[in-house]
Amino acid sequence: MRTYPNNSAEAAGRLLALTMIVDGNLDPSELDALDHTEILAHVALDQDSFRELLQQLCEDMLAGADHGMVQLAPAAIDKLLLEITDPALRRRLLQAMWQIADADGWLADGEAVLLARAGQLWGAETRFATPDTGAGRLQASL
């Protein structure tokens, strides 16, 4: 699997692409949801670059296929998630990932695992704290 600089457009885009294909099916409603979130503009990634990242992700995953089975180990998922270290970017990505996963009206097992792990890993590290006048309350909603 390729590596990208932390918090880069490529690292963020790959997580969005993974959210789309982790269920084994790229649904057009997921692409529509991606457009609706405006996350690509937020991370400064154009449509062509995103499509290239999606293609590269598929190639990387197929290169690691075992007897036709494509699976990402938990450690590999964590490695991809840990390329995003900025708490604000994590929150924005997690919101977009949920919208993409929910776009087809069905939360597949792979999507649920990815989203749960992102929430668990990112939330545990940053506690999704927001700057505050007090001691830093937890963000109540995404």
C-alpha positions as CSV (number, residue, x, y, z in Angstrom):
1,M,0.0,0.0,0.0
2,R,1.3,3.4,-0.9
3,T,2.0,5.9,1.8
4,Y,1.2,9.6,1.7
5,P,2.3,12.5,3.9
6,N,0.2,13.0,7.0
7,N,-2.9,15.2,6.4
8,S,-2.3,15.4,2.7
9,A,-5.0,15.6,0.1
10,E,-4.0,12.1,-1.1
11,A,-4.2,10.5,2.4
12,A,-7.7,12.1,2.9
13,G,-8.8,11.1,-0.6
14,R,-7.8,7.6,-0.2
15,L,-9.9,7.2,3.0
16,L,-12.9,8.6,1.1
17,A,-12.2,6.1,-1.8
18,L,-11.9,3.3,0.7
19,T,-15.2,4.2,2.2
20,M,-16.7,3.8,-1.3
21,I,-15.3,0.5,-2.2
22,V,-14.9,-1.3,1.2
23,D,-18.3,-2.9,0.6
24,G,-17.2,-4.3,-2.7
25,N,-19.5,-2.1,-4.7
26,L,-19.0,1.5,-5.9
27,D,-22.6,2.8,-6.0
28,P,-23.3,6.0,-8.0
29,S,-25.1,7.4,-4.9
30,E,-21.8,7.3,-3.1
31,L,-20.2,9.5,-5.7
32,D,-23.2,11.9,-5.4
33,A,-22.8,12.0,-1.7
34,L,-19.1,12.8,-2.1
35,D,-20.0,15.7,-4.3
36,H,-22.6,16.9,-1.8
37,T,-20.1,16.9,1.1
38,E,-17.7,19.2,-0.7
39,I,-14.9,17.5,1.1
40,L,-12.7,17.3,-2.0
41,A,-12.6,21.1,-2.2
42,H,-11.9,21.2,1.5
43,V,-8.8,19.0,1.1
44,A,-7.8,20.6,-2.3
45,L,-8.4,17.5,-4.4
46,D,-9.9,17.7,-7.9
47,Q,-12.2,15.1,-9.4
48,D,-9.4,13.7,-11.7
49,S,-7.0,13.4,-8.9
50,F,-9.6,11.6,-6.8
51,R,-10.4,9.1,-9.6
52,E,-6.6,8.4,-9.9
53,L,-6.4,7.8,-6.1
54,L,-9.4,5.5,-6.3
55,Q,-7.7,3.6,-9.1
56,Q,-4.4,3.3,-7.2
57,L,-6.2,2.1,-4.1
58,C,-7.9,-0.6,-6.1
59,E,-4.6,-1.6,-7.6
60,D,-2.9,-1.7,-4.2
61,M,-5.7,-3.8,-2.7
62,L,-5.7,-6.2,-5.7
63,A,-1.9,-6.6,-5.4
64,G,-2.4,-7.8,-1.8
65,A,-5.3,-10.2,-2.8
66,D,-5.1,-13.7,-1.4
67,H,-6.7,-16.3,-3.8
68,G,-9.0,-13.6,-5.1
69,M,-10.0,-12.3,-1.7
70,V,-9.4,-8.7,-1.1
71,Q,-9.2,-7.8,2.6
72,L,-7.5,-5.2,4.6
73,A,-6.0,-6.3,7.9
74,P,-6.9,-4.1,11.0
75,A,-3.3,-2.9,11.1
76,A,-3.5,-1.8,7.5
77,I,-6.7,0.2,8.2
78,D,-5.1,1.8,11.2
79,K,-2.1,2.8,9.2
80,L,-4.3,4.6,6.6
81,L,-6.3,6.3,9.4
82,L,-3.2,7.4,11.2
83,E,-2.0,9.3,8.2
84,I,-4.7,11.9,9.3
85,T,-3.5,13.6,12.5
86,D,-5.3,16.9,12.4
87,P,-8.4,16.8,14.6
88,A,-10.4,19.2,12.5
89,L,-9.6,17.2,9.3
90,R,-10.5,14.0,11.1
91,R,-13.9,15.3,12.1
92,R,-14.6,16.6,8.6
93,L,-13.5,13.3,7.0
94,L,-15.5,11.2,9.4
95,Q,-18.6,13.2,8.6
96,A,-18.0,12.8,4.9
97,M,-17.2,9.1,5.3
98,W,-20.5,8.5,7.1
99,Q,-22.5,10.4,4.4
100,I,-20.8,8.3,1.7
101,A,-21.4,5.0,3.5
102,D,-25.0,5.9,4.2
103,A,-25.7,7.2,0.6
104,D,-27.0,3.9,-0.7
105,G,-29.3,3.3,2.3
106,W,-27.4,0.3,3.5
107,L,-24.4,0.1,5.9
108,A,-22.3,-2.8,4.8
109,D,-20.2,-4.7,7.3
110,G,-17.0,-3.4,5.7
111,E,-18.3,0.2,6.0
112,A,-19.3,-0.3,9.6
113,V,-15.9,-1.7,10.5
114,L,-14.1,1.2,8.8
115,L,-16.3,3.9,10.4
116,A,-16.2,2.3,13.8
117,R,-12.4,2.0,13.7
118,A,-12.0,5.6,12.5
119,G,-14.3,6.9,15.3
120,Q,-12.5,4.7,17.9
121,L,-9.0,5.5,16.8
122,W,-9.4,9.1,16.0
123,G,-11.7,9.8,19.0
124,A,-9.4,8.1,21.4
125,E,-6.4,10.1,20.2
126,T,-7.9,13.5,20.0
127,R,-11.1,13.0,22.0
128,F,-12.5,15.2,19.2
129,A,-11.9,18.1,21.5
130,T,-12.9,21.5,20.3
131,P,-11.2,24.8,21.4
132,D,-13.3,26.2,24.2
133,T,-13.2,28.8,26.9
134,G,-13.5,26.0,29.5
135,A,-11.5,22.8,29.9
136,G,-12.3,21.6,26.4
137,R,-15.6,19.8,26.2
138,L,-16.0,16.8,23.9
139,Q,-17.7,17.5,20.6
140,A,-21.2,16.2,21.0
141,S,-22.0,15.7,17.4
142,L,-20.2,15.2,14.2
